[in-house]
Amino acid sequence: MKTIKYFIIIFLGVSLFVQSCTKEDTKDVSTVTTPASITLKGDQTVYVIQGQQYVDSGAVVTNGKLVKTTGSVLTTVPGSYVIKYV
């Protein structure tokens, strides 16, 4: 009787393992293996005279997608500002 119990336990364990190893449908799954790289077109640090216009030089991304920017520069208020490219 012990042998049958062990056989059932082993059979259930193997069944669960085999069931979890089935190949999944990957039709709509992205297969990107190399992340995009963003390169600044201008200098990393830009100095602007107070009151003058700030012009963002932009950035280029290696995967051809558009680069979004976050942050703003108030040239009427002296300080340090951060522009992030995502």
N, CA, C and O of each residue as an XYZ file, in Angstrom:
344
protein
N       0.816     -1.194      0.000
C       0.000      0.000      0.000
C       0.865      1.266      0.000
O       0.530      2.259     -0.646
N       1.996      1.213      0.744
C       2.906      2.359      0.757
C       3.449      2.641     -0.634
O       3.623      3.798     -1.017
N       3.714      1.590     -1.382
C       4.272      1.740     -2.719
C       3.298      2.482     -3.629
O       3.712      3.320     -4.430
N       2.038      2.185     -3.511
C       1.030      2.850     -4.340
C       0.951      4.333     -3.972
O       0.841      5.177     -4.861
N       1.003      4.666     -2.680
C       0.957      6.068     -2.246
C       2.152      6.842     -2.808
O       1.996      7.951     -3.318
N       3.346      6.247     -2.710
C       4.540      6.902     -3.231
C       4.457      7.078     -4.745
O       4.860      8.108     -5.286
N       3.924      6.047     -5.424
C       3.770      6.124     -6.870
C       2.822      7.265     -7.250
O       3.102      8.015     -8.185
N       1.715      7.399     -6.538
C       0.743      8.456     -6.819
C       1.363      9.823     -6.562
O       1.178     10.741     -7.360
N       2.095      9.974     -5.464
C       2.735     11.245     -5.144
C       3.765     11.604     -6.217
O       3.802     12.745     -6.679
N       4.581     10.665     -6.608
C       5.588     10.910     -7.637
C       4.911     11.230     -8.969
O       5.338     12.139     -9.680
N       3.857     10.484     -9.307
C       3.141     10.717    -10.563
C       2.551     12.131    -10.585
O       2.663     12.826    -11.595
N       1.929     12.562     -9.492
C       1.363     13.914     -9.427
C       2.450     14.977     -9.539
O       2.265     15.980    -10.229
N       3.576     14.769     -8.870
C       4.680     15.722     -8.941
C       5.232     15.859    -10.353
O       5.469     16.971    -10.823
N       5.434     14.743    -11.023
C       5.947     14.765    -12.392
C       4.913     15.393    -13.321
O       5.277     16.149    -14.222
N       3.639     15.094    -13.120
C       2.577     15.667    -13.959
C       2.544     17.184    -13.846
O       2.413     17.880    -14.853
N       2.663     17.698    -12.628
C       2.677     19.150    -12.434
C       3.901     19.776    -13.092
O       3.800     20.844    -13.696
N       5.042     19.130    -12.984
C       6.261     19.643    -13.598
C       6.140     19.684    -15.117
O       6.475     20.691    -15.741
N       5.671     18.613    -15.702
C       5.533     18.532    -17.155
C       4.497     19.546    -17.634
O       4.696     20.183    -18.669
N       3.415     19.705    -16.913
C       2.369     20.654    -17.290
C       2.892     22.084    -17.264
O       2.512     22.889    -18.114
N       3.750     22.416    -16.312
C       4.266     23.784    -16.211
C       5.349     24.078    -17.243
O       5.737     25.234    -17.411
N       5.838     23.072    -17.927
C       6.895     23.260    -18.908
C       6.383     23.318    -20.342
O       7.175     23.204    -21.277
N       5.092     23.491    -20.533
C       4.578     23.563    -21.894
C       4.978     24.890    -22.518
O       5.119     25.902    -21.830
N       5.160     24.867    -23.839
C       5.566     26.073    -24.554
C       4.397     27.042    -24.613
O       3.281     26.663    -24.969
N       4.660     28.295    -24.262
C       3.625     29.321    -24.273
C       3.591     30.022    -25.624
O       4.588     30.064    -26.345
N       2.443     30.562    -25.948
C       2.289     31.332    -27.178
C       3.003     32.670    -27.000
O       2.658     33.442    -26.104
N       3.987     32.947    -27.840
C       4.766     34.190    -27.733
C       4.549     35.098    -28.931
O       5.405     35.925    -29.245
N       3.416     34.955    -29.600
C       3.148     35.727    -30.809
C       3.178     37.238    -30.549
O       3.736     37.982    -31.355
N       2.592     37.704    -29.447
C       2.511     39.131    -29.167
C       3.528     39.606    -28.130
O       3.384     40.698    -27.581
N       4.541     38.808    -27.858
C       5.539     39.154    -26.852
C       6.759     39.751    -27.541
O       7.249     39.208    -28.531
N       7.246     40.869    -27.013
C       8.419     41.518    -27.580
C       9.659     40.669    -27.334
O       9.808     40.063    -26.273
N      10.542     40.630    -28.317
C      11.772     39.857    -28.190
C      13.002     40.758    -28.229
O      14.066     40.331    -28.679
N      12.871     41.985    -27.768
C      13.996     42.919    -27.765
C      15.023     42.434    -26.753
O      14.704     42.217    -25.584
N      16.247     42.267    -27.207
C      17.309     41.807    -26.312
C      18.322     42.901    -26.011
O      19.099     42.783    -25.063
N      18.322     43.956    -26.802
C      19.244     45.066    -26.587
C      18.429     46.324    -26.314
O      17.644     46.741    -27.165
N      18.598     46.938    -25.145
C      17.840     48.151    -24.853
C      18.282     49.308    -25.740
O      19.411     49.343    -26.230
N      17.376     50.244    -25.932
C      17.684     51.427    -26.736
C      18.717     52.289    -26.015
O      18.814     52.270    -24.788
N      19.474     53.035    -26.789
C      20.478     53.937    -26.243
C      20.114     55.364    -26.647
O      19.864     55.631    -27.823
N      20.082     56.287    -25.672
C      19.768     57.683    -25.948
C      21.069     58.483    -25.932
O      21.844     58.400    -24.979
N      21.305     59.260    -26.994
C      22.502     60.083    -27.108
C      22.090     61.545    -27.233
O      21.263     61.891    -28.076
N      22.669     62.401    -26.392
C      22.381     63.831    -26.463
C      22.961     64.428    -27.734
O      24.061     64.065    -28.149
N      22.220     65.345    -28.356
C      22.741     66.036    -29.538
C      23.658     67.188    -29.130
O      24.596     67.516    -29.856
N      23.405     67.791    -28.002
C      24.212     68.924    -27.527
C      25.039     68.545    -26.322
O      25.272     67.365    -26.060
N      25.486     69.557    -25.584
C      26.294     69.335    -24.383
C      25.418     68.829    -23.238
O      24.214     69.083    -23.196
N      26.052     68.104    -22.308
C      25.335     67.593    -21.149
C      24.935     68.737    -20.212
O      23.864     68.693    -19.607
N      25.768     69.739    -20.092
C      25.485     70.914    -19.276
C      25.396     72.128    -20.181
O      26.270     72.360    -21.016
N      24.317     72.910    -20.005
C      24.100     74.101    -20.829
C      23.905     75.301    -19.902
O      23.152     75.230    -18.931
N      24.589     76.399    -20.212
C      24.446     77.629    -19.450
C      23.661     78.630    -20.289
O      23.941     78.824    -21.472
N      22.666     79.267    -19.654
C      21.819     80.232    -20.345
C      21.827     81.530    -19.545
O      21.725     81.506    -18.319
N      21.947     82.656    -20.233
C      21.894     83.963    -19.572
C      20.460     84.211    -19.126
O      19.507     83.958    -19.863
N      20.329     84.715    -17.895
C      19.005     84.965    -17.334
C      18.173     85.825    -18.284
O      18.619     86.875    -18.747
N      16.959     85.359    -18.563
C      16.059     86.085    -19.437
C      16.176     85.698    -20.905
O      15.273     85.990    -21.689
N      17.276     85.042    -21.294
C      17.441     84.600    -22.688
C      16.647     83.303    -22.919
O      16.277     82.616    -21.967
N      16.398     82.988    -24.161
C      15.638     81.789    -24.505
C      16.498     80.541    -24.387
O      17.654     80.535    -24.811
N      15.930     79.475    -23.808
C      16.593     78.176    -23.750
C      16.092     77.330    -24.913
O      14.885     77.187    -25.109
N      17.017     76.771    -25.683
C      16.665     75.890    -26.791
C      17.271     74.520    -26.526
O      18.488     74.371    -26.414
N      16.409     73.535    -26.427
C      16.857     72.159    -26.192
C      17.444     71.589    -27.479
O      16.802     71.632    -28.528
N      18.659     71.056    -27.400
C      19.312     70.474    -28.578
C      18.721     69.128    -28.953
O      18.865     68.686    -30.093
N      18.056     68.471    -28.009
C      17.413     67.188    -28.292
C      18.316     66.003    -28.085
O      19.432     66.118    -27.577
N      17.806     64.863    -28.491
C      18.533     63.604    -28.334
C      18.115     62.653    -29.446
O      17.080     62.832    -30.088
N      18.942     61.643    -29.654
C      18.694     60.614    -30.672
C      18.658     59.272    -29.951
O      19.449     59.018    -29.042
N      17.736     58.427    -30.368
C      17.630     57.097    -29.772
C      17.944     56.049    -30.843
O      17.598     56.229    -32.010
N      18.599     54.960    -30.444
C      19.077     53.973    -31.411
C      17.980     53.112    -32.021
O      18.171     52.572    -33.111
N      16.842     52.965    -31.358
C      15.811     52.083    -31.901
C      14.808     52.798    -32.802
O      13.827     52.188    -33.225
N      15.031     54.070    -33.104
C      14.185     54.802    -34.031
C      12.910     55.370    -33.445
O      12.132     55.996    -34.164
N      12.676     55.172    -32.170
C      11.473     55.701    -31.532
C      11.690     57.154    -31.138
O      12.823     57.633    -31.088
N      10.600     57.846    -30.862
C      10.685     59.241    -30.440
C      11.189     59.342    -29.010
O      10.908     58.476    -28.181
N      11.935     60.403    -28.726
C      12.439     60.648    -27.385
C      11.522     61.666    -26.728
O      11.278     62.739    -27.281
N      11.013     61.329    -25.545
C      10.171     62.260    -24.801
C      11.041     62.980    -23.771
O      11.980     62.394    -23.230
N      10.733     64.239    -23.501
C      11.479     64.991    -22.493
C      10.562     65.334    -21.333
O       9.363     65.549    -21.508
N      11.151     65.381    -20.148
C      10.433     65.830    -18.967
C      11.245     66.947    -18.328
O      12.475     66.929    -18.368
N      10.563     67.906    -17.746
C      11.233     69.030    -17.103
C      11.090     70.283    -17.944
O      10.746     70.228    -19.124
N      11.360     71.403    -17.315
C      11.302     72.685    -18.017
C      12.349     73.628    -17.439
O      12.901     73.386    -16.366
N      12.610     74.708    -18.172
C      13.607     75.700    -17.761
C      12.933     77.064    -17.728
O      12.381     77.518    -18.730
N      12.980     77.705    -16.583
C      12.463     79.075    -16.439
C      13.662     80.014    -16.447
O      14.315     80.206    -15.421
N      13.946     80.587    -17.588
C      15.158     81.404    -17.709
C      15.048     82.725    -16.954
O      16.051     83.421    -16.797
N      13.868     83.083    -16.487
C      13.724     84.308    -15.684
C      14.096     84.069    -14.226
O      14.279     85.017    -13.464
N      14.206     82.799    -13.841
C      14.539     82.443    -12.460
C      15.879     81.718    -12.449
O      15.975     80.615    -12.988
N      16.929     82.308    -11.844
C      18.230     81.650    -11.791
C      18.156     80.330    -11.028
O      17.423     80.219    -10.045
N      18.897     79.353    -11.469
C      18.934     78.068    -10.784
C      19.412     76.957    -11.687
O      19.799     77.187    -12.832
N      19.383     75.744    -11.156
C      19.755     74.543    -11.919
C      18.473     73.803    -12.275
O      17.592     73.622    -11.434
N      18.380     73.387    -13.503
C      17.204     72.666    -13.992
C      17.647     71.356    -14.615
O      18.745     71.255    -15.162
N      16.783     70.352    -14.529
C      17.087     69.039    -15.081
C      16.062     68.711    -16.147
O      14.856     68.788    -15.913
N      16.549     68.348    -17.309
C      15.721     67.866    -18.400
C      16.049     66.384    -18.564
O      17.210     66.019    -18.749
N      15.033     65.538    -18.498
C      15.256     64.096    -18.649
C      14.694     63.633    -19.977
O      13.629     64.079    -20.405
N      15.417     62.736    -20.624
C      14.991     62.135    -21.886
C      14.605     60.685    -21.625
O      15.392     59.908    -21.085
N      13.388     60.334    -22.016
C      12.908     58.956    -21.796
C      12.357     58.384    -23.073
O      11.907     57.238    -23.092
